[in-house]
Amino acid sequence: MGMKTISNSQNDKKMISIGLVTIGILFLVYSRFENPGLTPDAISSIERLSIVFYLLVIMSFSIIGIGLRRYQKRKALESLQNPLKIICSSTVNLKAKKVFIITFILYGIFFSMTSGILVYQPEVIFSYHYGAEIPSAHITPCCGAPGYMPKFVAYLTEHIGIQVIPLNLVLQMTVSYLVAMNTALAVNAISISRKTGGLGGIGATTGLFIACPTCIGSFLSIFVGSTSAVAFTIAISELQTLFIAITIPILILTPFILARRISNATNDTCEIN
């Protein structure tokens, strides 16, 4: 039984590591093809490489997701009580799974809109202003900064489109996962605080308040007039990546803080009983 657990542990970590390393290698390899002086024949070849790039990225995210889920389930069954075990055990039950999935989807949509992945421009007619066919999709294989190419663009309607930049896609998946995990853990902490009274309401809702790194730009945009909207959108889009990069360590740290408070609350309740 012990050998089987160790084997499962190694498989979980291997899947996560393989997925992460593959994404890193894909970004590194593709950046070497970024050459503005490419010939039309070379660009045609890179377009095919771009399709393979996105397929491998999607496969890598799937492998990472399966590995993380298996790791959570296995960690939740361990007897040793620690913050990581509490985080995993608090996010694998049916209620937590529902909260996680709903949050992941809703926040993913919200992130897509604020980061420019999902584009809605009611004042612009894509077929007229950009000469686009509706509907249509294409990949721009070259040329840009590392992480920003290849770019996938799709025109769904005259006013709705999709623009996928690899770096934004990685950030969306990462932040959406962390936000969903924080929300599921915070909901569980609030539930425990209502039952035991051992966890402060402010502490229990910490994960909910910290779980929206892209809200800063949207909140600030409310106070900007229409005449400054374009300039502000450009400025905030450049800062958005910085906001998210700063928030990711906080999103990683917050579950451990909540887990310690959950542990202390449950221990205090047991002592009282």
C-alpha positions as CSV (number, residue, x, y, z in Angstrom):
1,M,0.0,0.0,0.0
2,G,2.9,2.3,0.9
3,M,4.7,1.6,-2.4
4,K,1.5,2.3,-4.3
5,T,1.0,5.7,-2.5
6,I,4.6,6.6,-3.3
7,S,4.1,5.6,-7.0
8,N,0.9,7.7,-7.2
9,S,2.8,10.6,-5.7
10,Q,5.5,10.4,-8.2
11,N,3.0,10.1,-11.1
12,D,1.2,13.2,-9.9
13,K,4.3,15.3,-9.7
14,K,5.6,13.9,-13.0
15,M,2.4,14.9,-14.8
16,I,2.6,18.5,-13.4
17,S,6.3,18.8,-14.1
18,I,6.0,17.5,-17.7
19,G,3.2,19.9,-18.4
20,L,5.0,22.9,-17.0
21,V,8.3,22.0,-18.7
22,T,6.6,21.4,-22.0
23,I,5.0,24.9,-21.9
24,G,8.3,26.5,-21.0
25,I,10.1,24.6,-23.9
26,L,7.4,25.6,-26.4
27,F,7.8,29.3,-25.5
28,L,11.5,29.1,-25.7
29,V,11.6,27.1,-29.0
30,Y,9.0,29.3,-30.7
31,S,10.8,32.5,-29.8
32,R,13.7,31.4,-31.9
33,F,11.5,31.5,-35.0
34,E,10.7,35.2,-34.5
35,N,12.5,36.8,-37.4
36,P,11.0,39.7,-39.3
37,G,13.0,38.8,-42.4
38,L,11.3,35.5,-43.0
39,T,10.3,34.5,-46.5
40,P,6.7,33.7,-47.5
41,D,7.6,29.9,-47.6
42,A,9.1,30.1,-44.1
43,I,6.0,31.9,-42.8
44,S,3.8,29.2,-44.2
45,S,5.8,26.6,-42.3
46,I,5.6,28.6,-39.1
47,E,1.9,28.8,-39.5
48,R,1.7,25.0,-39.3
49,L,4.1,25.2,-36.3
50,S,1.8,27.7,-34.7
51,I,-1.1,25.2,-34.8
52,V,1.1,22.5,-33.2
53,F,2.1,25.1,-30.6
54,Y,-1.4,25.7,-29.5
55,L,-2.4,22.0,-29.6
56,L,0.6,21.2,-27.3
57,V,-0.2,24.1,-25.0
58,I,-3.8,22.8,-24.5
59,M,-2.5,19.3,-24.0
60,S,0.0,20.5,-21.4
61,F,-2.7,22.4,-19.5
62,S,-4.9,19.2,-19.5
63,I,-2.0,17.1,-18.1
64,I,-1.3,19.7,-15.4
65,G,-4.9,19.9,-14.5
66,I,-5.2,16.1,-14.2
67,G,-2.0,15.9,-12.2
68,L,-3.1,18.7,-9.8
69,R,-6.5,17.0,-9.2
70,R,-4.9,13.6,-8.5
71,Y,-2.4,15.3,-6.2
72,Q,-5.2,17.1,-4.3
73,K,-7.2,13.8,-3.8
74,R,-4.2,11.9,-2.6
75,K,-3.0,14.6,-0.3
76,A,-6.5,14.9,1.2
77,L,-6.3,11.2,2.3
78,E,-3.0,11.6,4.1
79,S,-3.1,11.2,7.9
80,L,-0.5,13.9,8.6
81,Q,-2.2,17.2,9.4
82,N,-0.6,20.2,7.8
83,P,-1.7,23.3,5.8
84,L,-1.3,21.6,2.5
85,K,-3.5,18.7,3.6
86,I,-6.1,21.1,4.9
87,I,-6.2,23.0,1.6
88,C,-6.5,19.8,-0.4
89,S,-9.2,18.2,1.8
90,S,-11.2,21.5,1.8
91,T,-11.3,21.7,-1.9
92,V,-12.0,18.1,-3.1
93,N,-15.5,17.7,-1.6
94,L,-18.6,18.1,-3.9
95,K,-19.5,21.6,-2.6
96,A,-16.0,22.8,-3.1
97,K,-15.8,21.3,-6.6
98,K,-19.0,23.1,-7.6
99,V,-17.7,26.4,-6.2
100,F,-14.3,25.8,-7.9
101,I,-15.8,25.0,-11.4
102,I,-18.3,27.9,-11.3
103,T,-15.6,30.4,-10.2
104,F,-13.1,29.1,-12.7
105,I,-15.5,29.5,-15.6
106,L,-16.9,32.9,-14.5
107,Y,-13.6,34.4,-13.6
108,G,-12.1,33.0,-16.8
109,I,-14.7,34.9,-18.8
110,F,-14.2,38.0,-16.8
111,F,-10.4,37.7,-17.2
112,S,-10.9,37.2,-21.0
113,M,-12.8,40.5,-21.2
114,T,-10.4,42.5,-19.1
115,S,-7.3,41.2,-20.8
116,G,-8.5,41.6,-24.3
117,I,-8.9,37.9,-25.1
118,L,-12.6,38.3,-25.6
119,V,-13.2,41.5,-27.5
120,Y,-16.5,43.3,-27.7
121,Q,-16.5,46.6,-29.7
122,P,-20.1,47.8,-30.4
123,E,-18.8,50.9,-32.1
124,V,-16.6,49.0,-34.6
125,I,-17.8,46.9,-37.5
126,F,-15.0,44.3,-38.1
127,S,-15.8,43.7,-41.7
128,Y,-15.7,47.4,-42.5
129,H,-12.9,48.6,-40.3
130,Y,-10.6,45.6,-40.5
131,G,-11.7,44.0,-43.7
132,A,-12.4,40.7,-41.9
133,E,-14.7,37.9,-43.1
134,I,-17.5,37.1,-40.6
135,P,-17.1,34.5,-39.2
136,S,-13.4,33.7,-39.7
137,A,-10.2,32.8,-37.8
138,H,-6.5,33.0,-38.5
139,I,-3.1,32.7,-36.7
140,T,-0.5,35.4,-36.9
141,P,2.7,33.5,-36.6
142,C,5.2,36.4,-36.6
143,C,6.6,38.7,-35.3
144,G,6.6,40.0,-31.8
145,A,8.1,39.8,-28.3
146,P,8.6,36.4,-26.8
147,G,5.3,35.2,-25.3
148,Y,3.2,37.3,-27.6
149,M,3.4,35.2,-30.7
150,P,1.8,33.2,-32.3
151,K,-1.4,35.2,-32.0
152,F,-4.8,33.6,-32.7
153,V,-7.6,35.9,-33.9
154,A,-11.2,34.9,-34.6
155,Y,-14.1,37.2,-35.7
156,L,-17.3,35.6,-34.4
157,T,-19.7,38.5,-35.3
158,E,-19.4,42.1,-36.5
159,H,-18.7,43.2,-32.9
160,I,-17.4,40.2,-31.0
161,G,-14.0,38.6,-31.5
162,I,-11.3,36.5,-29.8
163,Q,-7.6,37.5,-29.6
164,V,-5.4,34.9,-27.9
165,I,-1.9,35.8,-27.0
166,P,0.1,32.9,-25.5
167,L,1.3,34.8,-22.4
168,N,-2.3,36.0,-21.6
169,L,-3.6,32.4,-22.1
170,V,-1.0,31.1,-19.5
171,L,-1.9,33.9,-17.1
172,Q,-5.6,33.3,-17.5
173,M,-5.3,29.6,-16.8
174,T,-3.0,30.2,-13.8
175,V,-4.9,33.0,-12.2
176,S,-8.3,31.5,-12.8
177,Y,-7.1,28.3,-11.1
178,L,-5.7,30.1,-8.1
179,V,-8.8,32.4,-7.8
180,A,-11.1,29.3,-8.0
181,M,-9.0,27.5,-5.3
182,N,-9.0,30.6,-3.0
183,T,-12.8,31.0,-3.4
184,A,-13.5,27.3,-2.7
185,L,-11.3,27.4,0.4
186,A,-12.8,30.7,1.6
187,V,-16.4,29.4,1.2
188,N,-15.3,26.3,3.2
189,A,-13.7,28.6,5.9
190,I,-16.9,30.7,6.1
191,S,-19.0,27.5,6.5
192,I,-16.7,26.3,9.3
193,S,-16.8,29.7,11.0
194,R,-20.6,29.5,11.1
195,K,-20.6,26.1,12.7
196,T,-17.8,26.5,15.2
197,G,-17.5,30.3,15.7
198,G,-13.7,29.7,16.0
199,L,-12.8,31.5,12.8
200,G,-13.2,35.2,12.5
201,G,-15.5,36.5,9.7
202,I,-12.8,38.8,8.4
203,G,-10.2,36.0,8.3
204,A,-12.7,33.6,6.6
205,T,-13.5,36.1,3.8
206,T,-9.9,37.0,3.1
207,G,-9.8,34.6,0.1
208,L,-12.8,36.2,-1.5
209,F,-11.4,39.8,-1.3
210,I,-8.0,38.8,-2.7
211,A,-9.5,36.7,-5.5
212,C,-9.8,39.3,-8.2
213,P,-6.5,40.6,-9.5
214,T,-8.0,41.9,-12.7
215,C,-10.7,43.9,-10.9
216,I,-8.3,46.9,-10.4
217,G,-8.4,48.0,-14.0
218,S,-12.1,47.5,-14.3
219,F,-12.8,49.4,-11.0
220,L,-10.6,52.3,-12.0
221,S,-12.2,52.5,-15.5
222,I,-15.5,53.4,-13.9
223,F,-14.0,56.8,-12.9
224,V,-12.6,57.6,-16.4
225,G,-14.7,59.6,-18.8
226,S,-15.4,58.5,-22.3
227,T,-13.0,61.1,-23.8
228,S,-10.1,59.4,-21.9
229,A,-11.4,55.9,-22.3
230,V,-9.1,54.9,-25.2
231,A,-5.9,56.3,-23.7
232,F,-6.8,54.8,-20.3
233,T,-7.5,51.4,-21.9
234,I,-4.1,51.3,-23.5
235,A,-2.4,52.3,-20.3
236,I,-4.2,49.9,-18.1
237,S,-3.7,47.0,-20.5
238,E,0.1,47.5,-20.2
239,L,-0.2,47.6,-16.4
240,Q,-2.6,44.6,-16.2
241,T,0.1,42.0,-16.5
242,L,2.0,43.8,-13.7
243,F,-1.1,43.8,-11.4
244,I,-1.5,40.0,-12.1
245,A,2.1,39.2,-11.6
246,I,2.1,41.0,-8.2
247,T,-1.1,39.2,-7.2
248,I,-0.1,35.6,-8.1
249,P,2.2,35.2,-5.0
250,I,-0.6,36.6,-2.8
251,L,-3.0,34.1,-4.3
252,I,-0.6,31.3,-3.6
253,L,0.1,32.5,0.0
254,T,-3.5,33.2,1.0
255,P,-4.7,29.5,1.0
256,F,-1.9,28.6,3.5
257,I,-3.0,31.5,5.8
258,L,-6.6,30.4,5.6
259,A,-5.6,26.7,6.2
260,R,-3.7,27.7,9.4
261,R,-6.8,29.6,10.7
262,I,-9.1,26.7,9.8
263,S,-6.7,24.4,11.7
264,N,-6.6,26.6,14.7
265,A,-10.4,27.1,14.7
266,T,-11.1,23.3,14.5
267,N,-8.5,22.6,17.2
268,D,-9.9,25.2,19.6
269,T,-13.4,23.8,19.0
270,C,-12.2,20.3,19.9
271,E,-10.5,21.5,23.1
272,I,-13.8,23.3,24.1
273,N,-15.8,20.1,23.4
